[in-house]
Amino acid sequence: MQRAPKPDSASVSATNTKPRIRPAKGTSTPRSTSANIAEQKVGERLAKRLAMQANCSRSEAEQYIEGGWVKVDGKVVEQAGARVLATQKIELDEQANLTALEEVTLLMHKPIGYESGEGQRPALLLLDPSKQSPDPHTAGGAAAAMRFLQRYFRNLVPTMPLPIEASGLIVFTQDFRIARKLTDDADRVEQECMVQVDSQRTLHGPLTDNVLQRAMNHLSHGLSFNGIPLPPIKVSVAKQTPAELWLRFAFKGIRPGQIPQMVERVGLHLLAIKRIRIGRIPMGDLPVGHWRYLPSYKKF
């Protein structure tokens, strides 16, 4: 790891790597708290000033800035094109380094009423620092959580979307390999959903144990969607009380909108859908509306 040169007073780092995936239309990224500095039209470029102060190249200065290692008057600025005045204080963090920043993948617990991709209420609006929820079970625990950098929220691609009326795990990624796996190879990635149905009645009468078992058997074998046979799925009872009935669905190759029709076809009354796993990645204890980074060592 290349260490940052030690300037007189210092504090930030990033890479100049351009993500290879184009951003979804109609989405926006979180604004920096120092946007007024980044949009300043007078003064000299921050990268030029930092290069002189830290005795490094202009390219290295841009990497430090985009990596979140540089502060202007005590506030982190991540825009290499930002301009600063001669009176403003520039600091480079003592921990700054030029290690390349990887393309990130984010996991989110999408609430009901939000769209996975484009739309009037995209789930991307929930990507802000206050809703980051580090996973305490990953290596290093919550203390090892990645920093919140503006570059991590550009060019994010939504994959394996959920209907607006469903909740649960969705994935945004800058990594074209993950985007391709969860898009082009989606039929080979197993998903797991919790499906709530009416615990008392079906669409045709009372719900008895025999009626429920027949419905589950029919769901597991032999349904079709728009005239096309659906692949087999695994259905089991996850929770059953007089007030609640949750079924666990594990499946491959099922598209958004197919589960509601399947449930209706077997006479059950659908109340809610929540996705809890994609491939080998569970949603775990991620709160509704919150998000976290997917560690690079975890694979779908």
N, C-alpha and C positions, 0 to 999 in steps of 0.2 A: 504494500500500500504506500503510495507516494504521499508524504506529509506536506502540509501547507507551509510555505515560508513564513517566518515569524516577523510580522510587521511591528511597528512601534506600539500600536494599540489594535487589537484585533477581535472579530466575530463574524461564516455561512458557506455551501458547495453544491454542484449539480452537474449534469452532463449536458452536452450539446446534441445528444442523440435525438433524432426526429422519429417519433412513432410512425409505424408503417400503416396504420389504420386511420382512415378519415373519420372525423367526428360525426355523430348522428345529427341530422338537421334539427333545428329547433331546440337544441340543448345549450346550456351555458355552464360555465365552470365557476366555482366559488371565487369571489373577489378578494384580493389581498387587502389587509387592513391598511396597507400603505399605498393604496391605489393613487392617491393624490401625488405622491412622490414619483410613481412610475409614469404618470401622465404629464409630468412637468415638462414644459417646452423650452426652458432656459437652462443655462449652466452647461457643464460638460457631461459626457457619457460616464455613467457609473463604472463601466468596465475599464475605461481609459484611466480614470482616477484611481481605481483599485490596483491596476497593473503597475502604476507608478509607485503607489504607497507600499505595496507588498513585494515589489521587485519581481514580478512574474510577467508572463506573456499576456497579451490581450485575450487570447483564447482560453488560457487557464483562468483568468479573471472572470470571464463569462461563465465558465463551469462552476466556479465558486458561487457566483450570484444565483445561477439557476438551481444550484443545489441547496439553497436556503442557508448559506453560511455567512451572509453579509447583512449587516445592519446599517441603516442610515438614520442618524439621530435616535438610535435605540430601537428602531423598528426594522424587522426583516423585510428586505426587498428582493424579489426573485426575478425581476425583469432586467435582463442584461442591457436593454436599450434605455433604461431609466436615466434621467439627467439629474445632476446634483449641483448645488451651489458651492462656492468656495468656503462658505461659512458652515456647511453641514459636516457632521462628524461621520466618518466611515470606519466601520469595525469589521474585522475578519475573525471569525470564531477560532479559538485556539485548537479545536478539534477538527478544523476544516481539512478535507482531503479531496483528492481528484479521482476517487474510485467511481467508476461508471455507475450511474443509477439505472436499475433495471426497469423494464416496463412492468407495470403493476396490474394486479387483478383484485377487484373489490367484491366482497360478498355483502348483500343487503337483505334485511328482513322487510320485504315490501308490504306496506299496509294495503288494506282494501281501499279502492278508490284512486289508486295511482297506477299510471301506465308504465310498463317495463321499458319501453322505448320512447318514440316520439309521441306527442300529443299535447293536450292543453294542461295536463297535470302530470308531467313525467317524474318518475322516482328519482331522477338525477338531482331534482331540487332539494332532496334530503341530504345530499353529500356536503356536509359542513363539519367543522371540527367538533362542535358540541354533540354531534351524533355518532362520533367514532367510538367504537366499543372494542378495545383490545381483548384478544382471547387469552385468558390467564392460563390456559392449558397448553399453549404452544411453547416452544423452546425459549427460555428466558422470561416467560410470563409477561404480564402487562408492562413491566419496566422496559422490555425490549421492543415495544411497539414502534413501528415506523413513524417518522415525522410526517406532519401534514404539509405537503408541498404542492404548490399550484400546478406544477408540471404533471403530477399524478392524476389530475382531473381534466386533462386535455386528451382528446382523441379516444375517449372511452367508448367501447362498442357493447351494447346490451346483447346478451345471448340467452337462448332458451326462455323466451318471455312467458309471463303469466297473464291471464285475463285480468281486466281491471277489477272484477269482482272477487278475485282470489288474492290470497296473501301468501307470504312465505319467501323462500330463498330465491334470489335472482343474482345474476353475475354480470359485472361490467369489467371489461378487460382492455388493456392496451397491447396485449401479447397476441400476435396474429396466430400463433400456434394453438393457443387456447380458444380463440375465436373460431378457428377452423374446426377444431375438435367438437365444440359445442354447437356448431351450426351445420357443417357438412356431414359430420359423423353423429348427429344427435340421435339417430335411430339406434345406435349401439351403446348409448350412455343410459344407464338405469336411473330412473327418478323414483322418489318415494314421496307420497302425499298422504296427509291425513284428511279424510273426507267425512264431514258430519252430515248425518241424515236424521230425519224425524224418528225419534225413539218409540213413538206410539202408533203412528199410522203410515200406511203407504198411500200411493195415489189411488188405490182401489179398495182400501179397507184397513182393518187393524193389522198391526205388525206383530206377527207371532214368531216364535223361534223357527218353525218350519218355513214360513214365508221368507224370513231373513236368510236361512241357509240356501234355499232355492235361488234367491236373488244373487247371493255370493257365488254360487256355482255357475250361474249364467254369466255373471261378470267375468269369471275366470276363463270361460270357454265359450267361443262361438258367437260373439257379438260382431257387428260390422258397423262401419261409419260411411255414409254416402255410398252404400253398396259395396264397399271394399272391406274384406275381412280384417279385423283387428288382431294384432299379435296377442298371445296369451299374457295374462297379468296375474299377479299374486294378490289375493284379497283376504284379509283377516280382520277380526274384531280387535281394535286397539283399546276401546273403552266402552263399556255398556252399563248404564244405570237407568232407572226409570225416567230420568230427566235428560240424559245425553246418550248418544250412540255415535261413536267415531269408528270408521273403518280405515284400515291401512292399505293403501294401494302401492304396489311396487311394479314398475312397468318400463318397457322400452318402446319407442316408436309411437307414443300417444301424443297427439298435437293439442295445443290450447283449444278449448271448446269441446273436445271429445268426451271428457269425463262427465260433464253435466248431461250430455245426451245419453251416455251409457247408463248412468244412474237412473235417469228417467225411464229408459227402455225396460229396466227390470222392475219398475213400479215403485222405487224408493223416492222419497221427497228430499231433495238436496237442500242443505242449509249453509254449508261452508266448505271451502277447499283451502288447505294450507300445505305448501310444498316444504318438506323438511330435509330433503337430501337430493343432491345431484352427483351421480357417480359415487366416488369415495368421499365426497365432501358434505358433511352434515351441517345444518344450520346451527345446531347446538342451542346455547342459551342467548343467542343474539336477540336483543329486544326489538319489538316492532318499531320500524322506522329508523333503526340504527344500522351501521355498516362497520366492516373491518377489512383490513388488508388480508389477502390470502398469502400465507408464507410461501416462499419460492420452492421449498422442499415438499410441499403438499401437491398432489396430482389428482386430477379428476379421473 
